[in-house]
Amino acid sequence: MNSKTPTILVVDDEPDLELLITQKFRKEIKEKKYCFEFAGNGVQALKKLFENQDIELVLTDINMPEMDGLTLLSKIKELNNPVLHSVIVSAYGDLHNIRTAMNGGAFDFVVKPINFTDLEITINKALTNLDTFKKALKSRDELITVRKELDEARALQLSMLPELIPHSSELDFAVYMKTASEVGGDYYDFSRKTDGSLNISIGDATGHGMRAGIMVAVMKTLFITNSTHHDLEDFFKLANKAIKSLNLGRIMMAFTILNIKNNRVQFINAGMPPIFLYQKENNKIIEYENHFMPIGAMSNSTFQLTEFEVSSGDAILMLSDGLPELSNSKKEYFGYEKVQSEFLKVAENSPEEIIGHLKFRALEWTGNVDPVDDVTFIVFKIK
């Protein structure tokens, strides 16, 4: 039951009924289990309903002057108040009146002369049903609030992404992101440094919803304002210090930046999945697993460069953990070995075709079930 005393409106033109009700339920009234109000007909009842929004249950007779009980039911229905129940209390207990009352929205029907034990059972049943309904409405409202927050977080997350893939005379690009129902905070971006080299970044904020969206927004701000004129080691130190100073607790950002110029690649991986390099000359995949702690994890984190050379026809795959952590119907992970083998199958193809193949394999693996985490790929090929 509610902690608040339920208010019950009794609508009947019998003058003795108010006295009978107050005497029968005097203990309950004193203990504030119920609170009763009274009206002599439907017109008076509607006036009380407008004046007192706390009324939760209406007990109404059918045959009354000015406005009968069945008309009152129709008027109550027009109020469109889902937390207001009605019970007919009438001597007209024939099937026609019962069906008319039920079709009019009555919760139950009590036949006169009133059996007060039966009436109390009916009142308790109606109020219990109403209490359950209120809890369901509250759960629905909470779900709507959560859904709105997730939608806002997803919109924020997507607004952080670059509108265009940068044009490059050295590379062919393709990018894909599938956001999950619970936003996981994947992020990718590009920046051109003052020396002409290209930064390619991919990240994954810890947590879900608006908290992850806020972390993505912070990371984008750091990236667009600092990645163009700092070397990678300095950028990661600066970003780590900035995020750690925000005191966000366990919220942190796994992040990789790969810089490429004249077929020389440098990268720092702070907690993201490996980078996969397809070498066309040897027809093999090299997996670069070396990584450091996510940005914001520790105040004294260190970050060091990894470097390698690429040649024409080579391809690089950068990804979040959404694909390798996809589960099938047997609760088996897709895994990094499968990522590598599937990449090798199509590495000779264009970046768009490579991503198309990985998307297909992901859907096939999950049986077309939407992912529970964001899935992001960046594929680029050396011209």
C-alpha positions as CSV (number, residue, x, y, z in Angstrom):
1,M,0.0,0.0,0.0
2,N,1.0,3.6,-0.4
3,S,2.4,5.5,2.6
4,K,-0.1,8.2,1.7
5,T,-3.7,7.6,3.0
6,P,-5.9,6.7,0.0
7,T,-8.9,9.0,-0.4
8,I,-12.2,7.2,-1.4
9,L,-15.2,9.1,-2.8
10,V,-18.6,7.6,-2.0
11,V,-21.3,8.8,-4.3
12,D,-24.9,7.9,-3.2
13,D,-28.1,9.8,-2.6
14,E,-29.0,7.7,0.5
15,P,-28.5,10.1,3.5
16,D,-27.8,7.2,5.9
17,L,-24.9,5.7,3.9
18,E,-22.3,8.3,5.0
19,L,-23.1,7.5,8.7
20,L,-22.9,3.7,8.0
21,I,-19.6,4.0,6.2
22,T,-17.9,6.2,8.8
23,Q,-19.1,3.9,11.6
24,K,-18.1,0.7,9.9
25,F,-14.6,2.0,9.0
26,R,-14.1,4.3,12.0
27,K,-11.0,2.2,13.1
28,E,-9.5,2.4,9.6
29,I,-10.2,6.1,9.4
30,K,-8.6,6.7,12.8
31,E,-5.6,4.7,11.8
32,K,-5.5,6.6,8.5
33,K,-5.8,3.5,6.4
34,Y,-8.7,5.2,4.5
35,C,-10.0,8.7,4.1
36,F,-13.6,9.1,2.9
37,E,-15.4,11.9,1.1
38,F,-19.1,11.9,0.1
39,A,-21.3,13.2,-2.7
40,G,-25.0,12.9,-3.3
41,N,-25.0,12.5,-7.1
42,G,-22.7,12.5,-10.1
43,V,-22.6,16.3,-10.5
44,Q,-21.4,16.7,-6.9
45,A,-18.9,13.9,-7.4
46,L,-17.4,15.5,-10.5
47,K,-17.0,18.8,-8.6
48,K,-15.2,17.0,-5.8
49,L,-12.9,15.1,-8.3
50,F,-11.9,18.4,-9.8
51,E,-11.3,20.0,-6.3
52,N,-9.4,17.0,-4.8
53,Q,-6.8,15.4,-7.0
54,D,-5.9,12.9,-4.2
55,I,-9.1,10.9,-4.8
56,E,-8.1,7.4,-5.9
57,L,-11.2,5.4,-5.7
58,V,-14.9,6.2,-6.5
59,L,-17.7,4.0,-5.0
60,T,-20.8,5.0,-6.8
61,D,-24.5,4.1,-6.9
62,I,-26.3,3.8,-10.3
63,N,-29.7,5.4,-9.6
64,M,-29.2,9.0,-8.5
65,P,-30.8,12.4,-9.3
66,E,-29.2,15.0,-11.7
67,M,-26.5,12.5,-12.9
68,D,-26.7,8.7,-12.5
69,G,-23.7,6.4,-11.8
70,L,-23.3,5.1,-15.3
71,T,-23.1,8.6,-16.7
72,L,-20.6,9.5,-14.0
73,L,-18.5,6.5,-15.1
74,S,-18.4,7.9,-18.6
75,K,-17.4,11.3,-17.3
76,I,-14.6,9.8,-15.1
77,K,-13.4,7.9,-18.2
78,E,-13.1,11.3,-20.0
79,L,-10.9,12.6,-17.3
80,N,-8.2,10.1,-18.6
81,N,-6.8,9.6,-15.2
82,P,-5.2,6.2,-15.1
83,V,-4.7,6.2,-11.3
84,L,-8.4,6.6,-10.6
85,H,-10.5,3.4,-10.1
86,S,-14.3,3.2,-9.9
87,V,-16.5,0.6,-8.2
88,I,-20.3,0.4,-8.7
89,V,-22.3,-0.1,-5.5
90,S,-25.9,-0.7,-6.5
91,A,-29.1,-2.7,-6.0
92,Y,-29.4,-3.0,-9.8
93,G,-27.3,-6.1,-9.9
94,D,-28.6,-7.6,-13.2
95,L,-26.2,-8.7,-15.9
96,H,-27.0,-5.8,-18.2
97,N,-26.0,-3.2,-15.5
98,I,-22.9,-5.1,-14.5
99,R,-21.8,-5.4,-18.2
100,T,-22.6,-1.7,-18.8
101,A,-20.6,-0.7,-15.7
102,M,-17.6,-2.8,-16.6
103,N,-17.6,-1.5,-20.2
104,G,-17.8,2.0,-18.8
105,G,-14.5,1.4,-16.9
106,A,-15.7,0.1,-13.5
107,F,-13.1,-2.0,-11.7
108,D,-15.7,-4.0,-9.8
109,F,-19.4,-4.2,-8.9
110,V,-20.9,-4.6,-5.3
111,V,-24.6,-5.4,-4.9
112,K,-26.8,-3.7,-2.4
113,P,-27.8,-4.3,0.4
114,I,-24.1,-3.8,1.2
115,N,-22.2,-6.5,2.8
116,F,-19.5,-4.4,4.5
117,T,-17.1,-7.3,4.7
118,D,-17.4,-7.8,1.0
119,L,-17.1,-4.0,0.4
120,E,-13.9,-3.9,2.4
121,I,-12.4,-6.8,0.4
122,T,-13.4,-5.0,-2.8
123,I,-11.9,-1.7,-1.6
124,N,-8.6,-3.4,-0.6
125,K,-8.5,-5.3,-3.9
126,A,-9.1,-2.1,-5.9
127,L,-6.4,-0.1,-3.9
128,T,-3.9,-3.0,-4.2
129,N,-4.5,-3.1,-8.0
130,L,-4.1,0.7,-8.1
131,D,-0.9,0.5,-6.1
132,T,0.5,-2.1,-8.5
133,F,-0.6,0.1,-11.5
134,K,1.2,3.1,-9.9
135,K,4.4,1.2,-9.6
136,A,4.1,0.1,-13.2
137,L,3.6,3.7,-14.3
138,K,6.6,4.7,-12.2
139,S,8.8,2.0,-13.8
140,R,7.5,3.1,-17.2
141,D,8.4,6.7,-16.5
142,E,11.9,5.7,-15.2
143,L,12.4,3.6,-18.3
144,I,11.4,6.6,-20.5
145,T,13.9,8.8,-18.6
146,V,16.6,6.3,-19.1
147,R,15.7,5.9,-22.8
148,K,15.8,9.6,-23.2
149,E,19.2,9.8,-21.5
150,L,20.5,7.1,-23.8
151,D,19.1,8.8,-26.9
152,E,20.7,12.1,-25.8
153,A,24.0,10.3,-25.1
154,R,23.9,8.6,-28.5
155,A,23.2,11.9,-30.2
156,L,26.1,13.5,-28.3
157,Q,28.3,10.6,-29.2
158,L,27.5,10.8,-32.9
159,S,27.8,14.6,-33.0
160,M,31.4,14.2,-31.8
161,L,32.4,12.2,-35.0
162,P,33.9,13.9,-38.0
163,E,31.5,14.8,-40.8
164,L,34.0,13.9,-43.5
165,I,36.8,11.4,-43.9
166,P,40.0,13.3,-44.8
167,H,41.2,13.2,-48.3
168,S,44.7,11.7,-48.7
169,S,46.9,11.1,-51.7
170,E,48.5,8.3,-49.8
171,L,45.6,6.4,-48.4
172,D,42.1,5.0,-49.2
173,F,39.8,5.1,-46.2
174,A,36.6,3.5,-44.9
175,V,35.0,3.9,-41.4
176,Y,32.1,2.2,-39.8
177,M,30.4,2.6,-36.4
178,K,27.3,0.7,-35.1
179,T,26.1,2.2,-31.9
180,A,24.6,-0.2,-29.3
181,S,21.3,0.4,-27.5
182,E,23.4,1.2,-24.4
183,V,25.9,3.8,-25.6
184,G,29.4,2.5,-25.1
185,G,31.3,5.6,-26.0
186,D,33.2,4.6,-29.1
187,Y,34.8,7.5,-30.9
188,Y,37.1,8.1,-33.9
189,D,38.6,11.2,-35.4
190,F,41.3,12.6,-37.7
191,S,43.7,15.6,-37.6
192,R,46.3,16.9,-39.9
193,K,49.5,17.9,-38.2
194,T,51.6,20.9,-39.0
195,D,54.2,18.7,-40.6
196,G,51.6,17.3,-43.1
197,S,51.3,13.9,-41.4
198,L,47.8,12.5,-40.6
199,N,46.6,11.5,-37.2
200,I,44.0,8.7,-37.1
201,S,42.4,8.1,-33.7
202,I,40.0,5.6,-32.2
203,G,38.7,5.4,-28.7
204,D,36.3,3.8,-26.3
205,A,35.1,5.5,-23.1
206,T,34.4,3.3,-20.1
207,G,30.8,3.1,-18.9
208,H,27.6,3.7,-20.7
209,G,25.0,6.4,-21.4
210,M,25.6,10.1,-20.7
211,R,28.7,9.5,-18.7
212,A,30.4,7.9,-21.7
213,G,29.1,10.6,-23.9
214,I,30.7,13.3,-21.7
215,M,34.0,11.5,-21.7
216,V,33.9,11.4,-25.6
217,A,33.2,15.1,-25.6
218,V,36.2,15.8,-23.3
219,M,38.4,13.6,-25.5
220,K,37.4,15.2,-28.7
221,T,38.2,18.7,-27.2
222,L,41.6,17.5,-26.2
223,F,42.2,15.8,-29.6
224,I,41.2,18.7,-31.8
225,T,43.0,21.3,-29.7
226,N,46.3,19.5,-29.1
227,S,46.9,16.6,-31.5
228,T,47.9,18.9,-34.4
229,H,51.0,20.5,-32.8
230,H,52.1,18.0,-30.1
231,D,54.0,14.8,-30.8
232,L,52.1,11.6,-29.7
233,E,53.9,11.1,-26.4
234,D,53.3,14.7,-25.3
235,F,49.7,14.5,-26.4
236,F,49.0,11.4,-24.3
237,K,50.8,12.8,-21.3
238,L,48.8,16.0,-21.6
239,A,45.4,14.2,-22.1
240,N,46.1,11.8,-19.2
241,K,46.9,14.7,-16.9
242,A,43.8,16.6,-18.0
243,I,41.3,13.7,-17.6
244,K,42.8,12.6,-14.3
245,S,42.5,16.1,-12.9
246,L,38.7,16.0,-13.6
247,N,38.3,13.5,-10.8
248,L,35.9,11.3,-12.8
249,G,36.5,8.2,-10.7
250,R,36.5,5.1,-12.8
251,I,35.5,6.8,-16.0
252,M,38.5,6.7,-18.4
253,M,39.2,6.6,-22.1
254,A,40.9,3.8,-24.0
255,F,42.5,5.6,-27.0
256,T,44.8,5.0,-29.9
257,I,46.4,7.5,-32.2
258,L,48.2,6.3,-35.3
259,N,50.2,8.9,-37.2
260,I,51.3,8.2,-40.8
261,K,53.5,10.1,-43.2
262,N,55.6,8.9,-46.2
263,N,54.8,5.2,-45.4
264,R,56.1,5.5,-41.9
265,V,53.7,4.7,-39.1
266,Q,53.9,5.7,-35.5
267,F,51.3,5.0,-32.9
268,I,50.5,4.9,-29.2
269,N,47.8,2.5,-27.9
270,A,46.4,3.3,-24.5
271,G,44.1,0.3,-23.7
272,M,42.5,-0.3,-27.1
273,P,42.5,-3.6,-29.1
274,P,45.6,-4.5,-31.2
275,I,46.3,-2.8,-34.5
276,F,46.3,-5.3,-37.4
277,L,48.7,-4.7,-40.4
278,Y,48.2,-6.6,-43.6
279,Q,51.5,-6.9,-45.5
280,K,50.7,-7.5,-49.1
281,E,54.2,-8.6,-50.0
282,N,54.1,-11.5,-47.5
283,N,50.3,-12.0,-47.5
284,K,50.2,-12.0,-43.8
285,I,48.7,-10.1,-40.8
286,I,51.0,-8.6,-38.2
287,E,49.2,-7.9,-34.9
288,Y,50.6,-5.0,-32.8
289,E,49.5,-5.8,-29.3
290,N,51.7,-3.4,-27.3
291,H,49.6,-1.0,-25.4
292,F,49.5,1.1,-22.2
293,M,46.9,2.0,-19.5
294,P,43.8,3.9,-20.7
295,I,43.9,7.7,-20.5
296,G,42.8,8.8,-17.0
297,A,43.5,5.4,-15.4
298,M,46.7,6.4,-13.4
299,S,48.4,9.7,-12.8
300,N,51.8,8.4,-13.5
301,S,51.0,6.4,-16.7
302,T,53.8,6.3,-19.3
303,F,53.3,6.1,-23.1
304,Q,55.8,5.1,-25.7
305,L,55.8,5.1,-29.5
306,T,55.7,2.0,-31.7
307,E,56.9,2.4,-35.3
308,F,56.7,0.4,-38.5
309,E,56.9,0.8,-42.2
310,V,54.2,0.2,-44.7
311,S,54.2,-0.3,-48.5
312,S,51.8,0.1,-51.4
313,G,48.9,-2.4,-51.1
314,D,49.3,-2.8,-47.3
315,A,46.2,-2.3,-45.2
316,I,45.6,-1.4,-41.5
317,L,42.6,-2.3,-39.4
318,M,41.9,-0.3,-36.2
319,L,38.9,-1.3,-34.1
320,S,37.1,-1.1,-30.8
321,D,36.4,-4.2,-28.7
322,G,32.8,-4.4,-30.0
323,L,33.5,-7.0,-32.7
324,P,35.9,-9.3,-30.8
325,E,33.5,-9.3,-27.8
326,L,30.4,-10.2,-29.8
327,S,28.7,-13.3,-28.4
328,N,26.9,-16.0,-30.5
329,S,24.0,-18.1,-29.3
330,K,26.4,-20.4,-27.5
331,K,27.8,-17.4,-25.5
332,E,31.1,-17.7,-27.4
333,Y,33.1,-14.6,-28.2
334,F,34.0,-13.7,-31.8
335,G,37.6,-13.2,-30.6
336,Y,40.7,-11.6,-31.9
337,E,42.0,-14.6,-33.8
338,K,38.8,-14.6,-35.9
339,V,39.1,-10.9,-36.5
340,Q,42.6,-11.5,-37.8
341,S,41.6,-14.5,-40.0
342,E,38.6,-12.7,-41.4
343,F,40.7,-9.6,-42.1
344,L,43.2,-11.7,-44.0
345,K,40.5,-13.3,-46.2
346,V,39.6,-9.9,-47.7
347,A,42.7,-7.7,-47.1
348,E,43.3,-7.5,-50.8
349,N,40.0,-5.8,-51.3
350,S,39.0,-2.1,-50.9
351,P,38.5,-0.7,-47.4
352,E,34.8,-0.5,-48.0
353,E,34.7,-4.2,-49.0
354,I,36.8,-5.2,-46.0
355,I,34.4,-3.4,-43.7
356,G,31.4,-4.9,-45.5
357,H,32.8,-8.4,-44.9
358,L,33.5,-7.8,-41.2
359,K,29.9,-6.4,-40.8
360,F,28.5,-9.5,-42.5
361,R,30.5,-11.8,-40.3
362,A,29.5,-9.9,-37.2
363,L,25.8,-10.2,-38.1
364,E,26.2,-13.9,-39.0
365,W,27.9,-14.6,-35.7
366,T,25.2,-13.0,-33.5
367,G,22.3,-14.2,-35.6
368,N,21.3,-10.6,-36.6
369,V,21.0,-9.6,-32.9
370,D,22.0,-6.0,-32.2
371,P,25.3,-5.6,-30.4
372,V,25.4,-4.8,-26.7
373,D,28.5,-2.6,-27.2
374,D,29.5,-0.2,-30.0
375,V,31.2,-1.7,-32.9
376,T,33.7,0.5,-34.8
377,F,36.2,-0.2,-37.6
378,I,38.7,2.1,-39.3
379,V,40.3,0.5,-42.4
380,F,42.9,2.3,-44.6
381,K,45.0,1.1,-47.5
382,I,48.3,2.4,-48.7
383,K,48.1,3.5,-52.3
